[in-house]
């Protein structure tokens, strides 16, 4: 059975169509809402009207998103670390060497954008300083780094626009601060612009492209029974995950599945702060009892914040903060986990329909975005005195479906 990726969602399709036809699109960051949003357009079709709109309505710097090979060809070097989402990796400002006057006018900046985007351009076609800022994008796009330059190149890819380059500009409010939240939606609607989120782009790419490769497989005898274990790797990030399975997974009947995010403290050291280890072993037991199913072990320690940050969050919880407040106090999202890669692992295993053992609605949504049919199966462990508050917080603040708390 071959897998057909789901069709473009309406918001993605509208944005791609507008981008393809030289129009402006608004993209928002809902995962890190303090970062606001941008207006973005195809670099090759950036007109003086688009530059004027960016300068007078968005009011941020006019930047051009490029892939590293283009930056090298133009003799430009970007500064900044890829992990720092607070700042785009910009080069020195540039200007077209010819065809401009002062360089600051909308027409001059549009000319500079075209020179930057032109595949025939070389370093000698630009001078510095200027009035346009090139920004380097990670080749893997928003799946690797959800920055604004990556948004630009990914929109170009989704829209099928060549060259893969985009003009973007941060959106500021009337007070000169970054516009966020409902203000961005109102901005887009007031100007009649299609809008979407970075998360929409990530979901689309995860559903329409394959980033996993199987590295190896073997039998794995455990206390719960024997499993087939397969190692997968995300070829963009290099991160490795495991799938433990029993029986024929390619049957048309729904497969019993558990998506388990790594919890070293619970899975290995039997921490009583959470129910993770108990859920893992119960899922393994149920898959063996069923005689057919899979447990995916995903390297997303501490709801995606990593082991060291998880220990720091524990210290804050000891001081009275709950599991969500502790993450926020550390400047981290309450839950950073992504289930797109899990969906790709299941598809690689031939699984299209699942009975998903979970109390977390986000896992259901994550697999459904991959085109996988999901029936939720409750997997609840009775709370203890040590983890009752933790589970109650997940129920109230993260929407987990728990009946015993």
N, C-alpha and C positions, 0 to 999 in steps of 0.2 A: 504493500500500500504506500504510494508516494504521498508526501506532505505538501499541500498547497498552502502557502502563507495567506493569512486573512487579508481581505481587501483593505485599502486605505480607509481609516476612519474619516468621517465627514470633516472634522476640524483640520486634520492633517491634509486631507485632499484639497480643502479650500485654501489653506496656507500655501501648499505646494503650487497650486494653480496660479495664485496671485504672484508668488515669487517668480515663477516661470515667465509670466507676462510683464515683468518689470515693475511690479507694484510692491508696496511696503507691507510688511507683516510685523505684528507685535508678538514678542515671545516673553513669557513671564517665568520667574523661578519660584515655584510654590514650595519646593523642598527647603530652600534658604530664602524665605520671603523678604528678608532685609536687603537682598541683592537687587530687588526690583525687577526691571525688565528692560528690553531694548526694542528699537525699531530696526528692521533688517531688510535688505534688498540685495538682489543679484548685483555683484560688482560690475559685470559687463554691461548692465542695463541701468546703472546709476546715472540719472540725469541731473541737470542743475536744479530742476524742481524738487527732486528727492533730497538733494543736499540742502536746499532751502528749507524743506519741511523738517529735516533732522535738526538743523541749526536753530530754527525759530520755534518749533513745537516740542521736540525731544530735549534739545538744549545741552546735550553732552558732547564729548569729543566725537568727531567723525573718524571711524576706524575701518580698516579693511582686513578681514580675516583671510589668512593664507595658510597653506600647508608648508611644512618645513622645506621641502625641495624648491618651492617657489621663492621662499625667503632667501635661500642660499643663492639661487640664480640671480637674485636682485642685489646680492652683496650686503644683506641686512642681517643684523644680529639682535635677537630679542633678549630682554632681561626678565627676571622673575622666575619663581619656581612653579612647575606645573601643579603642585599640590595646593598652591595658594589661590583659592577661588576669589579672594577679595580683590585681586588685581589681575587684569589681563596681561599677558606677556607681550608687551609692546616693544617696538623698535624706536629708534630716533624718528622724529617727524620727517616727512619727505615731501617733495614737490616734483612735478613733471619738469624735465629740463627745458623742454620746448613746448610752445603752444599755450603758455600762460602769461599773464601780466604780473599782477601783484601776488597771485597765488591764493589769496584769501577769498575771492569771490566764489559764489556757488558754481559758476561755470568753470573756473580754474580748478576748484577742488574735484569736480566731476571729471575733468580732464586727467587729473592726477590719479584718480581711482581707476580710470580706464587703462592708463599706462601700467599701473601696478598689476592689474588683472591680466593684461595682454601677455599671452604665452611667449610672444616674440621679444618682450622687453628684457633688457639686461641692466646691470648696475649703472652703466653710463647713461641710461635714460632718465635717471632720477638724481636730484640734488637734495642736500640736507643742510640746515633745517628747512622745514616746510610747514604745511597746514593740514596734513593727513597723516594718521598714525597706523602703520601696518601692525597687525597682531598675529602671532603664530598660533595655530590650532594643533592639538594632538591629532595625529593621523587616525586614531581610533574614534575620534569624534566624541559626542556626549556620553557614550557608553563608558569611555575611559575617563574623561574629564568634562563635567557639565558646566563648561565656561561659555562665555558669549562668543568667542571666536569659533569654538566647536559647534555652537548652534548655527552659525553662519555657514560653515562648510557642510554640515549635515543637511541643512535646508537645501543647499545647492545640489547635493547628492540625491535627496528624495525627489526634488523637482526635475532632476535630469538636466541641470544647467551646467554648461561648460563655458569658461573654466570654472573649477571649483574654488570660488572666491566670493565673498559677500561683504557689503558695506553695512556697518552697524553703528548704532549710537545709543548710549544710555538715556533713559527717559527721566527727566527731573520734573518735580512739581513746581507750582508757582512760587513756593518758598525757597526754591533752589536746592532742596533736598531730594534724594532718590525717591521717586514715586513708587509706592508699593500697594499690594492688596487690591481692594475694590477700585482704587484710583486708576490702576492700570487697565482694568476691564473697561471702566468708563472712558478712559483716554482712547482706547481702541474703538469703542462703539461711537463715540462722539465724532471720530474721524473716518468712520466707515471702514475700518481695517480688520482683516481676519486676525484672530489671536489664538495662541495655543501656549502650552507650557513646555519647559524642558523635559518634564516627566513624560509628556505626550510623545516627544521625539524619542526618548529612551525606549518607551514601551513599543513604539512602532518599529524601531530597529531590532529590538529583541525578538519581536514577533515575525519579522520578515527576513532576518539574516541569521546565520548560524555561526556562533562563536566558540562552540565546544568541540574538542577532539578527544577521542578515547585514547588513553596512553597504554592501558594494559588491563588484564583481568586474571582472576584466579579464584579458586575455591577458598572459603574462609569458615572453618569450623568455629562455632562460638558456643557459649553456655545455653543459648536459645536454639541452637541447631546450625546446620550448615547453610551458608549463603554463597552465591556467586558475587564477588566483589569486583567492581570495575572502577578504575581511576580515570577521571575526566579532567581536562584542563581548559580554562578560559584562555583562548589564544591571544586575546587582547591584553589581559591583565596578568597572565601567567599563574593565576590562582588555581589550585587543584581541589577537587571535590570527589566524594565517593558515592557510589550507588551499590547498595547491598540488596540482592534480589533472590527470589525463590520462584521457580516454575516458569511457564511460558508467558512472557509479558506481551506478546504480540496478538493475543486472543482479542476478538472484538468486544468481549465482555469488559466492563469497567475493572480496573486494577486497583487493589488496595495499596495506598501509598501514604508515606509520611515524609514531609519535608522537615528535616531536623537541623537547625542552626547550631553550629559548634558551641558547646558550653564546657570548657575544660574543667571548671570548678565543680559543675554538677555531674557531668558525664564520667569524669575520671576520679575526682576526689569526693564524690557523693555529698556535695554541699547541700545543706538544708535551707539555704536562702531561697532556692527556686525548686521547681518540679521537673527540671529539664532531664536529669538523668533517669528519673522514674518514667517519664514519657518515652524516652528513647528505648528503654528496655521493654516497656509494655508494647511499643510499636513493633519491635523485633519479634516479640512473642506472638502477637496477633498475626503478623505476616506468615510466620511459620505455621500457626494453627490453620490459617486460610489455605496454605499450600501454594499460594501464588500472590506475589506482591513485591513491593520495593520500599526501602528506606533510603532516602537521599541525605547524605551527611554533608552539609554545606558549611564552608569555612567562613562563617559570619559571626565570629566571637562577640559576645556582649551586645547582641542586637546590632552588630555591625560596627561598634565603636572600637573594638580591639581589646586585647587582654589587659594592657596597662591602664587604659581608661576605665575599664570595667572595675579594676581594683580601686582606682580613685573614686569611682562612683559608690563602691561599697563603703568607703570611709565617710562619704557624705551621708549615706543612708544610716550609718552608725550614729551620726550626729543629728538624725531626725528627719532628713529629707526622704521622700519616697523615690521609687526607681525612675520615675519620669523627671521629677524635680532635679535629681542628681545629675542626669544627663544635661539638662538645660543649664544648670549651674556651671557645668564644665564647658559650656558653649557648644554643645553637641545636640543633634536631633534626638528625639525620644526613641526613634526606631529607624536605623539606616539600612535595614536589610532589603535586599532586592531578590525577587523570586523568578526573574526572567531567565537566569541561567539554569534554574531548576527545571523550568519548562522545556528548555532546549535539551537538557539531559534526558528528560522523559521522552521527548520526540525522537532522540537518537536511539533510545531503547525500544522504540516502536509503540509507546504508550500514547493513546489518544483520548481515552476516557478513564477517569480515576474516581475512586471512592477515597477522598482525602481525609486522613485522620488529623484533625486540627480543631482548635478553638479560636483560631485567628482568621477573621474575614479577609484580611489582606492577602493571605496565602491563596485563598479561593480566587480573589480578583487577579492576582498575579499570574496564575495558571490560565484563567479564562482569557486573559489578554494574549496568550500564546495560541489560542484556538483550541485549548484542551477542555473537554467537557468535565465538569466537576460536580460531584455529590459530596457534601460534607458529612463526615462521620465524627461524632464527638470523641475526644480523647482527654478525659478529665481525670486528674489525680486528686484524691481528697486532700484538702489543705491541712497543714500542720501549724502548730503555734509559731514555728520559725518563718513560714512563708505565707501565712494568711494575708498579711498586709500587702505583700508583694503581689499576690494574685488579685486581691481586691483592687489595687491600683491599676493593674492591667485590664481588669474588667471595666472600671469606671473611665479611665483616661485613654486606653488604647482600644477599647471596644471588643475585648475578647469575650467569647460566649461561654461563660462559666456559670453553672447552676448550683455548685456546692459552696460558693463563696458568698 
